[in-house]
Amino acid sequence: MSALMELNNVSFYFDKGKSNETKALDNVSLKVEEGGFVGIVGTPGAGKSTLLDIMSGILLPTEGEYLFRGENMAKKGAAKRAKMRNSEFGFVLQDFGLLSANTGLENVCLPLRFRRIAPRMIEKQGLEIMERMNILHLKDRKVNELSGGECQKIAIARALVHKPSVLFADEPTGGLDEINTVLFIEQLAKINKEGVTIVIVTHDTKALRSCSRIYSLTDGRLEEA
């Protein structure tokens, strides 16, 4: 079976060729199968976020190649990569990235606003994912009125509302207490069992308990843990 995502000898430099050149990734190779649950652990500054940015098409490798569904991401223009991010990928960030003055439903529906979907269908899909995640009671609540755990669930629902193939989670438990960390990982495991491929990067080893494969990233070099 071919990999859903495949990095072959990928390196990435910030300010390549300049006096302040920094090598963020060093000859990274990684295969992620469809339906996989991959965890990448590393300390701050190890290159975890850079790796996710490449896997999601935000950045392109300086060296090596990144294939998604067998296609070289470097051969896609910026517009096509952006369209792919909005259709294939969902994102959960450490600070959740929610609009604090908007309601839970408005935040969940945000990714759909960038797609050609009728307004009534946008709200319908938003309500459906919130109901599936048992957070329908948060649909009219402003985000600035919610707890950290509730914001986390809104962020997951927003990441899944457009039915992505892959969910990327970047330090998603950094602002959560231990109880909400456990609940978050249980939610990810449930999502993975439904067929969504998950890649989580973190420095918190407790967040990796449900991963099927775990890698360690140190100074830009990746090894299976």
Secondary structure as the mmCIF struct_conf table of DSSP 4:
data_model
#
loop_
_struct_conf.conf_type_id
_struct_conf.id
_struct_conf.beg_label_comp_id
_struct_conf.beg_label_asym_id
_struct_conf.beg_label_seq_id
_struct_conf.end_label_comp_id
_struct_conf.end_label_asym_id
_struct_conf.end_label_seq_id
BEND BEND1 LEU A 4 LEU A 4
STRN STRN1 MET A 5 PHE A 14
BEND BEND2 ASP A 15 ASP A 15
TURN_TY1_P TURN_TY1_P1 LYS A 16 GLY A 17
BEND BEND3 LYS A 18 LYS A 18
TURN_TY1_P TURN_TY1_P2 SER A 19 ASN A 20
STRN STRN2 THR A 22 VAL A 32
TURN_TY1_P TURN_TY1_P3 GLU A 34 GLY A 35
STRN STRN3 PHE A 37 VAL A 41
TURN_TY1_P TURN_TY1_P4 PRO A 44 GLY A 45
BEND BEND4 ALA A 46 GLY A 47
HELX_RH_AL_P HELX_RH_AL_P1 LYS A 48 MET A 55
TURN_TY1_P TURN_TY1_P5 SER A 56 GLY A 57
BEND BEND5 ILE A 58 LEU A 59
BEND BEND6 THR A 62 THR A 62
STRN STRN4 GLU A 63 PHE A 68
TURN_TY1_P TURN_TY1_P6 ARG A 69 GLY A 70
STRN STRN5 GLU A 71 ASN A 72
HELX_RH_3T_P HELX_RH_3T_P1 MET A 73 LYS A 75
BEND BEND7 LYS A 76 LYS A 76
HELX_RH_AL_P HELX_RH_AL_P2 ALA A 78 GLU A 88
STRN STRN6 PHE A 89 LEU A 93
TURN_TY1_P TURN_TY1_P7 GLN A 94 GLY A 97
TURN_TY1_P TURN_TY1_P8 SER A 100 ALA A 101
BEND BEND8 ASN A 102 ASN A 102
STRN STRN7 THR A 103 THR A 103
HELX_RH_AL_P HELX_RH_AL_P3 GLY A 104 CYS A 109
HELX_RH_3T_P HELX_RH_3T_P2 LEU A 110 PHE A 114
BEND BEND9 ARG A 115 ARG A 116
HELX_RH_AL_P HELX_RH_AL_P4 PRO A 119 ARG A 132
TURN_TY1_P TURN_TY1_P9 MET A 133 ASN A 134
HELX_RH_3T_P HELX_RH_3T_P3 LEU A 136 LEU A 138
TURN_TY1_P TURN_TY1_P10 LYS A 139 ASP A 140
BEND BEND10 ARG A 141 ARG A 141
STRN STRN8 LYS A 142 LYS A 142
HELX_RH_3T_P HELX_RH_3T_P4 VAL A 143 GLU A 145
BEND BEND11 LEU A 146 LEU A 146
HELX_RH_AL_P HELX_RH_AL_P5 GLY A 148 LEU A 160
TURN_TY1_P TURN_TY1_P11 VAL A 161 HIS A 162
BEND BEND12 SER A 165 SER A 165
STRN STRN9 VAL A 166 ASP A 170
BEND BEND13 GLU A 171 GLU A 171
TURN_TY1_P TURN_TY1_P12 PRO A 172 GLY A 175
HELX_RH_AL_P HELX_RH_AL_P6 GLU A 178 LYS A 193
TURN_TY1_P TURN_TY1_P13 GLU A 194 GLY A 195
STRN STRN10 THR A 197 THR A 202
BEND BEND14 HIS A 203 HIS A 203
HELX_RH_3T_P HELX_RH_3T_P5 THR A 205 LEU A 208
TURN_TY1_P TURN_TY1_P14 ARG A 209 SER A 210
BEND BEND15 SER A 212 SER A 212
STRN STRN11 ARG A 213 THR A 218
TURN_TY1_P TURN_TY1_P15 ASP A 219 GLY A 220
STRN STRN12 ARG A 221 GLU A 224
#
